[in-house]
Structures are given as C-alpha cells and as structure tokens.
Amino acid sequence: HFLFNTLNVLKTLVHKDADKAEQYIHKVSSFLRASLKSSDAALVSVEEDLNIALNYLEIQELRFKDAFKIHVELSTDSLKQQIPVL
C-alpha cells in the first residue's frame, strides 16, 4: 500500500513540480534503504529508528503539505538507547 501511494504521489509531482519530485524520490529511496538495512538487526538505536520515522514523516509532509506537524524532543542519552526493530 505504501509503495502504491508513493508512486501515485510521484506521478502527480512529476507533472507539477520537478524539484519536489526529485526531493520526494530521494526521501523515498533513503527511507527504503534505511528500512532494509535496519531489518537485518535485532536492535537499533533510538536515533536510527527516529531517523527512519522522521524520513517517513517528511515523505508524508511532501504528500499532504501542511496537514500535520511533528516536534521531537529527546535527550542525547535516550538517542543512544537500543530498542527492538519494528
């Protein structure tokens, strides 16, 4: 479902805004690469997992424009903690 929606958004962006389409492709490829990389491990740092989540949210932000905002506030120590891969 994610891939289907992603390709539909890309199709629209290509015709409306080539720069945004390029940015979108970069975000999606980074998200997929990070998702595949993290699936090999049993644990990842909160920072790694957060980066994947934020990348996903940036993809959605390009898709939905200003429909939502997110604010993340974590201590440096918490970013180093290891959590299971979801």
N, CA, C and O of each residue as an XYZ file, in Angstrom:
344
protein
N       0.821     -1.173      0.000
C       0.000      0.000      0.000
C       0.882      1.260      0.000
O       0.622      2.212     -0.737
N       1.904      1.249      0.819
C       2.833      2.386      0.877
C       3.420      2.659     -0.502
O       3.453      3.806     -0.949
N       3.876      1.627     -1.165
C       4.508      1.803     -2.473
C       3.503      2.331     -3.506
O       3.837      3.200     -4.310
N       2.288      1.809     -3.481
C       1.248      2.275     -4.396
C       0.987      3.769     -4.202
O       0.958      4.526     -5.172
N       0.799      4.190     -2.960
C       0.561      5.607     -2.671
C       1.760      6.469     -3.070
O       1.606      7.559     -3.620
N       2.942      5.959     -2.783
C       4.167      6.696     -3.098
C       4.292      6.938     -4.598
O       4.629      8.041     -5.029
N       4.022      5.914     -5.381
C       4.129      6.062     -6.837
C       3.058      7.004     -7.388
O       3.317      7.750     -8.332
N       1.867      6.974     -6.810
C       0.823      7.900     -7.251
C       1.184      9.348     -6.944
O       0.953     10.238     -7.763
N       1.750      9.582     -5.767
C       2.180     10.937     -5.414
C       3.290     11.380     -6.357
O       3.284     12.509     -6.847
N       4.229     10.499     -6.606
C       5.335     10.829     -7.509
C       4.824     11.176     -8.905
O       5.302     12.129     -9.520
N       3.870     10.419     -9.400
C       3.284     10.680    -10.712
C       2.718     12.101    -10.772
O       2.898     12.801    -11.768
N       2.049     12.516     -9.730
C       1.481     13.864     -9.676
C       2.575     14.919     -9.583
O       2.524     15.936    -10.276
N       3.569     14.676     -8.723
C       4.641     15.651     -8.535
C       5.464     15.873     -9.798
O       5.894     16.993    -10.074
N       5.680     14.824    -10.551
C       6.494     14.933    -11.767
C       5.900     15.972    -12.711
O       6.633     16.718    -13.360
N       4.580     16.021    -12.788
C       3.918     16.962    -13.694
C       3.787     18.359    -13.103
O       3.730     19.342    -13.842
N       3.740     18.456    -11.777
C       3.503     19.751    -11.145
C       4.772     20.466    -10.707
O       4.886     21.682    -10.857
N       5.737     19.704    -10.159
C       6.925     20.334     -9.571
C       8.092     19.355     -9.627
O       8.227     18.492     -8.760
N       8.924     19.491    -10.635
C      10.039     18.556    -10.851
C      11.018     18.546     -9.678
O      11.538     17.492     -9.314
N      11.270     19.712     -9.086
C      12.198     19.767     -7.948
C      11.647     18.994     -6.753
O      12.385     18.261     -6.094
N      10.351     19.155     -6.471
C       9.736     18.408     -5.384
C       9.711     16.919     -5.686
O       9.877     16.097     -4.785
N       9.505     16.570     -6.944
C       9.512     15.161     -7.343
C      10.883     14.549     -7.080
O      10.986     13.426     -6.586
N      11.929     15.289     -7.412
C      13.291     14.798     -7.164
C      13.544     14.643     -5.663
O      14.123     13.649     -5.225
N      13.114     15.617     -4.892
C      13.254     15.552     -3.435
C      12.482     14.353     -2.880
O      12.966     13.652     -1.992
N      11.300     14.130     -3.402
C      10.450     13.020     -2.979
C      11.134     11.684     -3.270
O      11.152     10.796     -2.418
N      11.689     11.541     -4.460
C      12.398     10.303     -4.835
C      13.560     10.053     -3.876
O      13.771      8.925     -3.429
N      14.309     11.102     -3.564
C      15.441     10.966     -2.643
C      14.967     10.507     -1.258
O      15.565      9.612     -0.661
N      13.895     11.120     -0.752
C      13.367     10.754      0.567
C      12.877      9.311      0.583
O      13.150      8.569      1.527
N      12.161      8.918     -0.452
C      11.626      7.550     -0.511
C      12.768      6.538     -0.598
O      12.743      5.518      0.090
N      13.763      6.812     -1.434
C      14.875      5.865     -1.559
C      15.660      5.763     -0.248
O      16.085      4.674      0.137
N      15.852      6.888      0.432
C      16.537      6.860      1.732
C      15.737      6.071      2.759
O      16.294      5.289      3.530
N      14.421      6.286      2.760
C      13.554      5.558      3.685
C      13.614      4.052      3.424
O      13.776      3.266      4.358
N      13.485      3.654      2.172
C      13.513      2.222      1.844
C      14.874      1.608      2.159
O      14.947      0.494      2.678
N      15.949      2.326      1.848
C      17.299      1.823      2.140
C      17.491      1.619      3.639
O      18.002      0.583      4.064
N      17.087      2.596      4.435
C      17.232      2.510      5.887
C      16.347      1.403      6.454
O      16.749      0.702      7.384
N      15.164      1.244      5.908
C      14.259      0.185      6.372
C      14.854     -1.190      6.111
O      14.796     -2.073      6.967
N      15.417     -1.364      4.942
C      16.038     -2.653      4.616
C      17.263     -2.914      5.470
O      17.483     -4.035      5.931
N      18.061     -1.877      5.678
C      19.273     -2.021      6.494
C      18.925     -2.394      7.931
O      19.553     -3.281      8.508
N      17.940     -1.732      8.507
C      17.601     -1.973      9.910
C      16.927     -3.328     10.110
O      16.942     -3.862     11.219
N      16.339     -3.890      9.061
C      15.658     -5.174      9.223
C      16.641     -6.327      9.441
O      16.234     -7.416      9.846
N      17.924     -6.098      9.178
C      18.941     -7.125      9.402
C      19.340     -7.251     10.867
O      19.915     -8.263     11.269
N      19.042     -6.240     11.660
C      19.472     -6.216     13.059
C      18.305     -6.510     13.988
O      17.146     -6.270     13.652
N      18.635     -7.036     15.166
C      17.601     -7.276     16.179
C      17.315     -5.993     16.955
O      16.188     -5.749     17.385
N      18.364     -5.174     17.127
C      18.227     -3.923     17.868
C      18.806     -2.771     17.049
O      19.752     -2.946     16.281
N      18.223     -1.602     17.229
C      18.759     -0.378     16.630
C      18.712      0.710     17.694
O      17.980      0.601     18.678
N      19.489      1.743     17.491
C      19.447      2.855     18.438
C      18.156      3.652     18.213
O      17.574      3.627     17.128
N      17.733      4.342     19.239
C      16.566      5.218     19.120
C      16.829      6.241     18.013
O      15.924      6.589     17.255
N      18.053      6.713     17.925
C      18.406      7.703     16.899
C      18.188      7.149     15.494
O      17.613      7.827     14.643
N      18.646      5.912     15.245
C      18.457      5.301     13.932
C      16.970      5.128     13.616
O      16.516      5.450     12.518
N      16.226      4.618     14.588
C      14.806      4.396     14.392
C      14.068      5.718     14.192
O      13.170      5.817     13.356
N      14.448      6.712     14.951
C      13.841      8.033     14.830
C      14.126      8.636     13.453
O      13.245      9.249     12.851
N      15.340      8.468     12.958
C      15.680      8.981     11.635
C      14.816      8.347     10.546
O      14.386      9.028      9.615
N      14.564      7.051     10.663
C      13.690      6.369      9.704
C      12.277      6.932      9.808
O      11.642      7.224      8.795
N      11.790      7.083     11.035
C      10.439      7.614     11.244
C      10.319      9.047     10.724
O       9.321      9.395     10.092
N      11.319      9.868     10.983
C      11.280     11.253     10.515
C      11.344     11.333      8.997
O      10.697     12.183      8.386
N      12.121     10.451      8.393
C      12.189     10.400      6.941
C      10.813     10.050      6.370
O      10.360     10.657      5.400
N      10.156      9.065      6.984
C       8.804      8.686      6.564
C       7.851      9.882      6.696
O       7.052     10.149      5.798
N       7.943     10.586      7.806
C       7.060     11.725      8.031
C       7.335     12.860      7.038
O       6.416     13.579      6.646
N       8.586     13.018      6.637
C       8.912     14.022      5.622
C       8.299     13.644      4.272
O       7.866     14.511      3.513
N       8.268     12.347      3.982
C       7.607     11.871      2.761
C       6.126     12.234      2.822
O       5.555     12.727      1.849
N       5.519     11.984      3.970
C       4.101     12.300      4.128
C       3.850     13.808      4.077
O       2.821     14.256      3.570
N       4.781     14.572      4.596
C       4.643     16.025      4.565
C       4.663     16.535      3.121
O       3.907     17.440      2.769
N       5.523     15.957      2.294
C       5.532     16.327      0.880
C       4.216     15.934      0.217
O       3.725     16.618     -0.682
N       3.665     14.838      0.671
C       2.401     14.354      0.105
C       1.215     15.208      0.548
O       0.384     15.597     -0.273
N       1.141     15.497      1.839
C      -0.030     16.175      2.396
C       0.189     17.652      2.689
O      -0.696     18.317      3.227
N       1.348     18.163      2.342
C       1.724     19.568      2.570
C       1.709     19.891      4.062
O       2.429     19.250      4.828
N       0.936     20.835      4.482
C       0.952     21.283      5.881
C      -0.144     20.640      6.727
O      -0.611     21.248      7.690
N      -0.554     19.445      6.391
C      -1.656     18.794      7.112
C      -1.270     18.402      8.535
O      -2.136     18.243      9.395
N       0.016     18.249      8.781
C       0.446     17.909     10.134
C       1.848     18.424     10.385
O       2.612     18.698      9.460
N       2.160     18.547     11.652
C       3.499     18.945     12.096
C       3.911     18.008     13.222
O       3.067     17.471     13.940
N       5.201     17.820     13.363
C       5.706     16.973     14.443
C       6.860     17.698     15.123
O       7.657     18.386     14.486
N       6.917     17.518     16.426
C       8.005     18.091     17.216
C       8.587     16.958     18.055
O       7.861     16.293     18.794
N       9.883     16.739     17.941
C      10.551     15.675     18.688
C      11.547     16.303     19.642
O      12.361     17.144     19.259
N      11.467     15.884     20.875
C      12.394     16.392     21.885
C      12.873     15.205     22.721
O      12.112     14.630     23.499
N      14.136     14.853     22.546
C      14.732     13.726     23.264
C      16.097     14.127     23.796
O      16.787     14.963     23.211
N      16.472     13.528     24.902
C      17.808     13.780     25.430
C      18.835     13.018     24.597
O      18.504     12.024     23.950
N      20.063     13.481     24.617
C      21.141     12.822     23.889
C      21.318     11.384     24.366
O      21.577     10.486     23.565
N      21.180     11.171     25.670
C      21.323      9.815     26.216
C      20.256      8.867     25.686
O      20.541      7.702     25.408
N      19.041      9.358     25.546
C      17.968      8.480     25.073
C      18.177      8.078     23.618
O      17.734      7.002     23.216
N      18.833      8.904     22.823
C      19.098      8.577     21.428
C      20.036      7.386     21.284
O      20.019      6.698     20.264
N      20.850      7.144     22.300
C      21.819      6.050     22.253
C      21.228      4.720     22.689
O      21.834      3.674     22.459
N      20.071      4.739     23.306
C      19.436      3.514     23.804
C      19.098      2.578     22.638
O      18.755      3.022     21.543
N      19.201      1.300     22.899
C      18.891      0.286     21.883
C      17.452     -0.195     22.071
O      17.009     -0.439     23.193
N      16.738     -0.326     20.969
C      15.351     -0.811     21.007
C      15.169     -1.868     19.923
O      15.938     -1.908     18.962
N      14.153     -2.729     20.070
C      13.902     -3.729     19.025
C      13.470     -3.070     17.716
O      12.809     -2.031     17.721
N      13.844     -3.673     16.621
C      13.435     -3.194     15.308
C      11.969     -3.492     15.132
O      11.518     -4.607     15.392
N      11.218     -2.495     14.689
C       9.781     -2.690     14.489
C       9.450     -2.813     13.023
O       8.285     -2.982     12.665
